[in-house]
Amino acid sequence: MSKGSRIAGTASTPSSTGVIAGAVLRACREAIGGTQERFAELVGVDLNTIKGWETGRRPLMNASGRTLLMLRRRLLQLGTPADLVQHLDTAMDADLFISNTIENGTEHSLLGDWVATRCWSDLLAWGLAGRTPDVISKHLGASARASLTPDVRSLFFEALRRIADVTQGESPDAMLLRRQVYYMAAWDPESEQWLASTERNELRQHGGRTNGWTPAWPLLRSIAVARACQGDPTLLHDFIDNHLADDLCEAANLNYWSYWVEETTGIAGSDDFMAVDLGAQQGGTLLRHLAEGLESDVPYLPLSIHASCALIQRRPALIMEDHELARRLGDQAAKLLDVSAGLPARTRRELENIHFAAKMAAGPT
């Protein structure tokens, strides 16, 4: 199983979609060049199978384990970039999740027993929202597509909303499921009104809890990010002001983001991993990721700025020992201070702190 993936189940049906894994396989072929005909010869399967896999008409996840193992090894032998090959398992898992959500509805969901990773979520967003993952655009450019049909997308988001509506209560599993649904709902314009209504319901139950970490803290974070992605940053500003007010919550935010960028290893089965101090060796990968996200068009920019500032305060050696990263952070902060006049006063102060610390760490230019 590739890093960032999990085994979501073993059963599949003839109606299961295979679009995302097919698109990753197509990306593998295009990365090494060649037609489908030539590719079929090189990997040792017939042309119709390759066409079926790449279009999703014949889901790759329905292939036998032996076939998949041989395919992966052959792709690597042909010089396919290893990161693309590693994404095949994750893509099949994403396809299975979409299929399971549409076909099983509220009977069983795969979102309440594990914490999704960026890799898995990015592949889902590729098919459901047309956002090309970094691993794909790095090799093929941002125009690579893995689009599901409008009907499939509509069925998926309808089922996702129903799952959240019937999964109420304050058990850790229920809140984990709902918060992950809210994050995905932000990809769907048709879910905007539903998400706004859900926000009000969740805030009535949990929004007043400002005295540190609770199991509802990750839920509030996810719905704040989702609403910001849909164009309303009000809840995100409130979350930063009121729910990142102590050390444990600051660490929880950094721990979650560190997990998201796969700086930590393993798959979390619940949100409990967040409520501990930041690991002694963590931070370098996360700070580089945050630096890349310090752009004015990022909808959750205030949270990225806050996390960058908090991480530098906790781990000053990260920029003291990496002058290139320090210079990049300083340049990005300076650019945002010049162009982002609408940022809250708190966020501008944090940007100024990042700029000062980064310039001091980078030294003379």
N, C-alpha and C positions, 0 to 999 in steps of 0.2 A: 504494500500500500504506500503510495507516495506521501511525502510530507504535506500535511494540510488536508488530507482526505480521511475519510472514515468509511467503514462498510455500513451502508445505510440499510441493507437488506439483501436477500438473495432471490426473491421472487420478482419476475417481470412478466408483462403480458404483451401480446402482439401489438397493442396500441401504444406501448411505451415509446416515448420520443427518444431519439438518439442524436438530436441536432447538435448539441454542444460538443459531445465527444467526436462526432463526425467533423465538426469544424476544426477541432484541435488536430485530428488526423490529417485533414486537408492542409493545415498549417505545417505539419511535419513534412508532408510531401513537397509543398511549395518551398520550404526552407532548404531542401536539398536539390530542388529543381526537377523537372521532368513531368511528363504527361501522366494521366491516370493509367494509360496502357503500359507505359514503361514501369511505373510504380508497381503495378500488379505483378509484372514479371519479377521485379526485384524482391518483393516480399513473398512471392510464391502463392498468390491467390488469384482467382479469376477476376476479370475486369468488372463483371456485374456486382461482385462482392464489394470491390473497392467503391464503385459508384453508390451502392446501397449504404455502405458505412459512412461515406462522406456526406451524403444528403440526410442521413438519419432515418431513411426509409427502412434500413436494416440495422437496428441499434447495435452498436459495437458491444454494449454490455451483455447482449444475448449470445455472444461468441463463447466458445468453450474456454476454460482456463488455459488449456494448452495452447490454443490459438493465440490468445492474448499474450501469453508469455513469449512465444516465438516471435510475434509481431514486434513487441517491445525490443527484444534483443536484436532483431534484424534492423529495426530503425536505427539503433545505436551503431551497429556495424556499418550502416550506410552514411554515417556522419550527421545524423539528425541532432540538432542541439538537445543536450540532455534535459534542459529545463522544459522543453516542449514535450518530450517523451514522458517525463514525470507527471505532467499535467493530464495525461490520458486517464489515469485512474480517477483523479479528482473530477474530471469532466463526466465520466460515466456515472459517478456518484451524484453529480448535479442533475444529469438526465433522469436518474432514478428518483431523485427527490421530486422533480417536477411531475413525473408520471404518477408517483405515489400520492402526491397532493391532489391531483385532479381526479384520480380513480378512487381513492379511499376516502376523500373528504375528511369529515370530522371523526371518523372511526379510529384513525391512528395517524399521528404526525411524527415526523422525524426531527422536530425542532426542540423538543423538551428534554432531550437526554444528552445533548452535547452542545458545546459552544462553537459556533461556526468560525472558520478562519477566513482571512482575507482572500486567499487563493480560491477557495470554494465559492465565496460570495462574488468575487470578481467574475468567475466563469458563469455563474447564474445571471449576473447583471449583463453579461455579454449577450446572452440569449433573450433576456427579458426586457432589457432597456437599451440595447445597442451600444453599450460602453465597452470598447475594446480593452481587454486586460493588458497590463504592461508587458507581460511575458510574450504576448502575441505581437503587440505593436513594435516591440524591440526587434523582432525578426522580420516582420512583414509590413509594418506601418499601421497606422490607426484606422485604415479603411477596411481591414479584414472583418468579415461579418459572420455572425452565428445566429441569425434572426429566426426566432420562432414565429409562427403565423399569428396574426392578430386574434384569431379565435382561440388558439392555445393560450396566449398570454391572458386573454380575458377570463377563460376558464380557470387558469391558475390563480389569478388574483382574487377572483370571486371565492374560490375554495379557501384561499389563505385568510380572507376576512372572516369567513364562517368559522374557521378553526379558532381564530382568536376570540370571536364572540362567544363561543361555547366553552372556552377554556378559561374560566374565571377563577377567582380565589387567590389566596396569597401563599400557596405552596411554592417552594423554589422552582419546581418543574414548570408550574403554570406561568409564573412570571418570566422565566427564561424563554418559554415558548412565545409568549405575547411580545416580549421586547424584540425578539428576532423577526417576528411577523411585521412589527412596526417599521423596522429598518428596511425590509424589503418593500413594504407598501409605498415607501417614498419614491420608488422607481415608477410607480403607476399613477399617471395624472387622474385616472378615474377614482383613485382611492383617497384623494385629498380631503374631500368632505368627511368621509368615514374616519380618517386619521385625526382630523380636527375634533370630531365628536368623541373619539376614543381618548384623545388627550385630556379633554375636560373630565371624563369619567375617572381616568387614572389620577389626575391631579386632586380630585375630590377625596380619593382614598389615600394617596401617598404624598401629595405635593407639600404638605405642611411639615413633613419630617425633615428638619434641618439639623438635627443633633447627631450628625455623623453617619457612619455606615449602617445600612439596613439591607435586607435582601431585595428591597424595592429600588435601591440606588441604581443598579445597572438598567432597570426598566426605565427610570426617569431619564437616564443618560441617553438611551437609545431613542426614546420618543422625542427628546429635545433635538437630537441630531437629525432624525427623520423629518421633523417639522422645518428645521433650517434648510434641509435639502429641497423641501417644497416651497421655499421662499419666505418663511416666517421665522426669523431668528429670535423672537421674543423669549421663547421658552429656553433657548440655549443660553442667552444672557442670564436669565434667572437661575438656571442650573449652575453656571459658573459662580455666580455670586453667593448662592445659598447652599449648594450641595458639594462644593469643593472647599469647604471652610476649615477642614482639619487635616492633620497629617495622614490619617488612615484613608480618607477619601482621595486625597492627592495621590497617595500610593496606589489606590485602587484604579484610578484613571490611568496612571502610567503602566500598571501591570496589565490592564486590559489592552492598551495600545501595544505593549510589547508582545503580548500573545497574538494580537491581530497581524503584526508584521513578521510573525514567526521567529522572533528573537529567542523565545522560550521554546522548548521542545515538548512534544506530546500533545495529546488532545484532552481538553478539559471536559468533564462530564457535567459540570455545574459552574455557577458563577462564584463559588466560594474561593477560588484561587486568587481573586482580586483583593480580598480583604486581609492582606499581609503586607509586610514592608517590601519595598522594591528590592529585588535580588541584587547581591553585591556586584555581580558581573554584568548586570543588564544596563542597557542604555545607549550603547554606540549605534546599533542598527536602528533603534527607535529614533534617535536624534537625527540621523541622516534622513530617515523617512519623513520626519516632521519638517526638516529643512526644505525638502522637495515640495511640501504642501503649503509653504508660506507664500501663497499666491492670492491675489485679490479676488479671483473668481471662485475660490473654494468656499462653499456655503457654510461650512463649520469652521471657518478661519479663526474666530475668537477662541475656540477650544484648542486648535492647533497651537496658537500663540501661547495660551495659558500653559499647555503641557510642555512646550519648549522651554518656557521660563522656569517652570517648576523643576524640570529635569536638570537644567543647567545649575540651578541652586543646589540640588541634591548631589549632582555629579559634576562639579566644576572641572575635574580632570578630563572629561570627555572633550572639551574644547581646548583646554590647555595643552593636551597631548596630540591634538589633530588640528593643525593650523589651517589646513585647507577647509575643513568643516567650519572652523571658526570664521574664516573669511566669507564663506558662503552664507552663513547665518547673518553675519554683519551686513552683507550686501542686500540680502532679502529683507531684513528688518528696515534698512534705510529706504529701500524702494517702497515698502508698504507705508512707512511714515510719510512719504512724499505724496502718495496717491490715495490713501484710504482715510479721507477726512471724516467719513461717517462712522468710524469705529468708536465704541464706548470709551470713556476716559480711562477706565481700568485697563482695557486692552491696549490702548496707546502707551500707558505707563509700562506695561509688560513688554511691549515692543522696544521701548527705549531701554529697558533693562537688558534685553537680549542684545541689542545693538552695542551697548556699552561693554557688556561682558565679552562679546565676540571680538570686538575691536581690541580690547585689552589682551585677549588671549592670542589673537592673530599676530600681534606685534607690528613693527614697521612694515609698510608695503614698498 
